[in-house]
Amino acid sequence: MKTFYLPDIISYYTAQNFLEELRSFAQPGDVVEINTSWGGDLGQGYEVAAAIRELKLNTKLNFLCASISNIIFFAGIYREVSDVAKMYFHSVSEDVENFELNQQTLQEKLEEIKLLNSQYSEVASKYINSDPTIQKIISGYIKSLVEEPQWIDSTVISEKFNCTMFTLENQQKLAANLLKNFLNSQIMIGETTMQKQEEEITKQQEEITKQQEEITKQQEEI
């Protein structure tokens, strides 16, 4: 039995590399282990989850799982959660930067987010249980979680989501590794934010230069 470790952040590159690894080497019954995964790109996360179910892999959550990474965990045929694990649920977020919002477009965005939250809940429930009646109950419960962002602990995870709970061994060593991964992920997020800010500044500078050239041109014509 092989073990594959889910990336800390689900982006296009991390997800596609992970998918390539699974499709090349994973066999039914192998395990996708989650130490800490903060979520990320919704579409890429769904693709990873679908591959896990298609390949008939199991999943194991040791410590922290959030956002779309929760769906990836639920996709396992057999799911294990440690006694110290936690899961974070929140509403799907939409990038509205540089998007002109008025009353109509704001309402459209809110409806889109509502639809995405419903999809998230329904996909999760279908991975967790095959009974349509139970799926509706689970989906409703997950909707209530995403409406008010919150953490849930291992007891709730095992009871609500049909998981087996186990006692995590050598917790201090794992905690140290998780802290290191967390700090690295924050550095990566910080670098991405700085890059976006630099791009925005460059864009603004180009716009100012363009306006100055237009003014100069008008003055020459006068």
Backbone torsions as a table, in degrees:
resi	resn	phi	psi	omega
1	MET	NA	127.4	179.9
2	LYS	-97.4	155.5	176.3
3	THR	-120.8	131.8	178.4
4	PHE	-120.2	135.1	-173.3
5	TYR	-102.1	122.0	-179.5
6	LEU	-66.7	137.4	178.4
7	PRO	-60.8	155.1	178.9
8	ASP	-66.0	-37.4	-179.7
9	ILE	-124.4	133.2	180.0
10	ILE	-94.9	103.0	175.7
11	SER	-120.9	179.4	178.6
12	TYR	-58.7	-47.2	-174.7
13	TYR	-71.0	-45.0	-179.2
14	THR	-66.9	-38.9	-179.0
15	ALA	-67.8	-45.1	-177.9
16	GLN	-67.0	-37.9	176.1
17	ASN	-64.9	-41.0	179.2
18	PHE	-66.8	-40.9	178.1
19	LEU	-63.0	-40.7	178.3
20	GLU	-61.8	-40.4	178.2
21	GLU	-64.1	-45.6	-179.8
22	LEU	-63.0	-47.8	-176.0
23	ARG	-68.9	-22.3	-179.7
24	SER	-87.1	-34.4	-168.9
25	PHE	-125.7	-20.4	-173.1
26	ALA	-75.7	144.2	176.4
27	GLN	-125.3	154.4	178.3
28	PRO	-50.5	132.7	-178.7
29	GLY	96.6	-14.4	174.9
30	ASP	-67.3	166.4	-171.9
31	VAL	-118.2	133.9	168.0
32	VAL	-98.8	113.2	-175.6
33	GLU	-100.5	135.8	179.9
34	ILE	-115.8	111.2	172.6
35	ASN	-82.3	-60.9	173.3
36	THR	-148.6	128.4	179.4
37	SER	-144.1	121.3	-170.5
38	TRP	-92.1	2.9	-178.5
39	GLY	90.4	-157.7	-178.2
40	GLY	150.5	-126.9	-175.3
41	ASP	-70.3	125.1	-175.3
42	LEU	-63.6	-50.7	-177.2
43	GLY	-62.5	-42.5	179.2
44	GLN	-65.4	-37.8	178.1
45	GLY	-63.5	-41.9	177.4
46	TYR	-62.4	-37.3	-179.8
47	GLU	-66.5	-42.1	177.6
48	VAL	-63.3	-44.0	179.9
49	ALA	-60.5	-44.4	-180.0
50	ALA	-61.4	-39.4	179.2
51	ALA	-66.1	-40.2	179.1
52	ILE	-61.7	-44.0	179.0
53	ARG	-68.7	-41.3	179.8
54	GLU	-61.8	-39.1	-178.6
55	LEU	-84.7	-0.9	178.9
56	LYS	58.7	49.8	179.6
57	LEU	-96.4	156.8	174.9
58	ASN	-98.3	161.4	178.3
59	THR	-128.2	152.6	-177.4
60	LYS	-142.0	124.1	179.8
61	LEU	-107.1	116.7	-179.3
62	ASN	-89.6	-40.8	-171.7
63	PHE	-138.2	-83.8	-174.0
64	LEU	-119.0	139.6	179.8
65	CYS	-144.2	139.5	-176.3
66	ALA	-148.2	154.8	169.3
67	SER	58.5	-130.0	-177.3
68	ILE	-67.2	-21.1	177.6
69	SER	-65.6	-24.5	175.0
70	ASN	-62.1	-42.5	178.9
71	ILE	-61.6	-40.4	179.5
72	ILE	-61.9	-41.9	177.1
73	PHE	-63.1	-44.1	-178.5
74	PHE	-63.3	-23.8	-176.4
75	ALA	-69.7	-15.4	179.9
76	GLY	-64.0	142.3	177.3
77	ILE	-64.4	-47.7	176.3
78	TYR	-119.2	126.2	-173.2
79	ARG	-117.3	132.7	176.9
80	GLU	-121.2	141.3	178.7
81	VAL	-132.6	134.1	-178.3
82	SER	-74.2	163.3	-178.5
83	ASP	-71.1	-10.8	178.7
84	VAL	-112.0	5.3	-175.8
85	ALA	-72.0	153.5	175.3
86	LYS	-139.2	152.9	-179.5
87	MET	-128.5	137.9	-179.4
88	TYR	-114.1	130.6	177.8
89	PHE	-117.0	141.6	176.3
90	HIS	-156.1	165.8	178.8
91	SER	-67.0	147.7	174.7
92	VAL	-60.4	135.8	-179.5
93	SER	-103.0	144.1	179.2
94	GLU	-117.3	136.7	178.2
95	ASP	-78.3	111.9	-179.9
96	VAL	-111.4	14.3	178.8
97	GLU	-63.7	133.9	-179.1
98	ASN	62.2	21.2	178.7
99	PHE	-108.0	121.4	-176.3
100	GLU	-73.7	112.7	-177.5
101	LEU	-101.3	130.6	167.6
102	ASN	-129.2	-172.2	-175.8
103	GLN	-59.5	-40.0	-178.2
104	GLN	-71.3	-49.0	-177.8
105	THR	-68.0	-32.8	176.8
106	LEU	-63.5	-43.4	178.6
107	GLN	-63.7	-38.9	178.4
108	GLU	-63.1	-42.2	179.0
109	LYS	-64.1	-42.5	179.8
110	LEU	-63.4	-39.9	178.3
111	GLU	-66.8	-37.7	178.9
112	GLU	-65.4	-43.4	178.2
113	ILE	-63.4	-41.1	177.9
114	LYS	-60.2	-42.2	179.0
115	LEU	-65.3	-42.1	179.8
116	LEU	-65.9	-37.1	176.7
117	ASN	-64.7	-40.0	177.9
118	SER	-64.9	-41.8	178.3
119	GLN	-62.1	-44.7	178.6
120	TYR	-55.8	-48.6	-177.5
121	SER	-65.2	-40.5	-178.4
122	GLU	-70.4	-42.0	177.7
123	VAL	-61.2	-45.0	179.1
124	ALA	-59.2	-46.3	-176.9
125	SER	-63.7	-34.5	179.9
126	LYS	-71.0	-32.3	174.8
127	TYR	-71.5	-35.8	-173.4
128	ILE	-74.7	-38.8	-176.3
129	ASN	-148.1	144.0	-177.1
130	SER	-89.7	-11.2	-179.0
131	ASP	-81.6	119.2	-177.8
132	PRO	-56.9	-35.7	-179.8
133	THR	-66.7	-45.5	178.8
134	ILE	-68.0	-34.5	177.5
135	GLN	-57.7	-40.8	179.8
136	LYS	-63.7	-39.6	179.1
137	ILE	-65.4	-47.0	-179.8
138	ILE	-63.9	-43.2	-180.0
139	SER	-60.1	-42.8	178.4
140	GLY	-63.3	-38.6	179.4
141	TYR	-66.4	-43.3	-179.7
142	ILE	-65.9	-37.4	176.0
143	LYS	-58.4	-40.5	179.4
144	SER	-66.1	-30.2	178.7
145	LEU	-71.9	-43.4	-176.5
146	VAL	-73.3	-23.7	179.8
147	GLU	-70.6	-28.2	176.9
148	GLU	-129.7	92.8	-175.0
149	PRO	-44.0	129.4	-175.6
150	GLN	-163.4	157.6	173.3
151	TRP	-94.0	145.7	170.0
152	ILE	-125.6	149.4	-175.3
153	ASP	-94.8	179.5	-172.9
154	SER	-62.6	-33.5	180.0
155	THR	-63.5	-45.0	178.7
156	VAL	-66.7	-42.2	-179.9
157	ILE	-58.2	-47.6	-177.0
158	SER	-68.0	-37.4	-177.3
159	GLU	-76.0	-41.5	-174.4
160	LYS	-84.9	-28.7	-169.7
161	PHE	-117.6	22.4	171.5
162	ASN	56.6	53.9	179.8
163	CYS	-119.4	156.7	172.9
164	THR	-95.7	131.8	-179.6
165	MET	-97.7	139.8	178.7
166	PHE	-132.0	160.5	178.4
167	THR	-87.4	123.7	-178.2
168	LEU	-76.5	129.5	179.3
169	GLU	-93.3	152.2	176.8
170	ASN	52.3	54.4	-174.0
171	GLN	-63.7	-34.9	-177.2
172	GLN	-64.8	-41.3	179.7
173	LYS	-64.8	-43.1	179.8
174	LEU	-65.5	-41.2	-180.0
175	ALA	-60.0	-40.0	178.9
176	ALA	-63.1	-42.3	178.9
177	ASN	-66.5	-38.7	-179.7
178	LEU	-66.1	-39.7	178.2
179	LEU	-62.8	-42.1	177.9
180	LYS	-61.3	-44.9	179.7
181	ASN	-64.0	-39.1	179.7
182	PHE	-62.8	-46.3	-179.9
183	LEU	-62.7	-40.4	178.8
184	ASN	-63.6	-40.8	-179.5
185	SER	-66.3	-37.2	179.0
186	GLN	-67.2	-36.9	176.8
187	ILE	-62.9	-42.8	-179.3
188	MET	-64.6	-41.4	178.2
189	ILE	-63.8	-41.0	179.0
190	GLY	-62.6	-41.7	179.4
191	GLU	-64.3	-39.8	179.4
192	THR	-64.2	-42.4	178.9
193	THR	-62.6	-44.0	179.2
194	MET	-61.5	-40.0	-179.8
195	GLN	-63.1	-41.8	178.6
196	LYS	-63.8	-40.5	179.1
197	GLN	-63.9	-41.2	179.3
198	GLU	-64.3	-40.6	178.9
199	GLU	-64.5	-39.3	179.8
200	GLU	-66.8	-41.0	178.3
201	ILE	-62.7	-44.4	178.5
202	THR	-60.6	-41.2	179.2
203	LYS	-63.5	-42.2	178.9
204	GLN	-65.5	-40.4	178.7
205	GLN	-63.0	-40.5	178.3
206	GLU	-64.3	-38.5	179.5
207	GLU	-66.1	-41.1	178.1
208	ILE	-63.1	-43.7	178.6
209	THR	-61.7	-40.4	179.3
210	LYS	-63.7	-42.3	179.1
211	GLN	-65.5	-39.5	179.2
212	GLN	-64.7	-40.1	178.4
213	GLU	-64.2	-38.5	179.5
214	GLU	-66.1	-40.3	177.8
215	ILE	-63.6	-43.7	178.8
216	THR	-60.7	-42.1	179.7
217	LYS	-62.9	-42.5	179.8
218	GLN	-65.5	-39.4	179.8
219	GLN	-66.0	-36.9	178.2
220	GLU	-65.6	-36.8	-179.2
221	GLU	-68.8	-33.8	178.1
222	ILE	-68.7	NA	NA
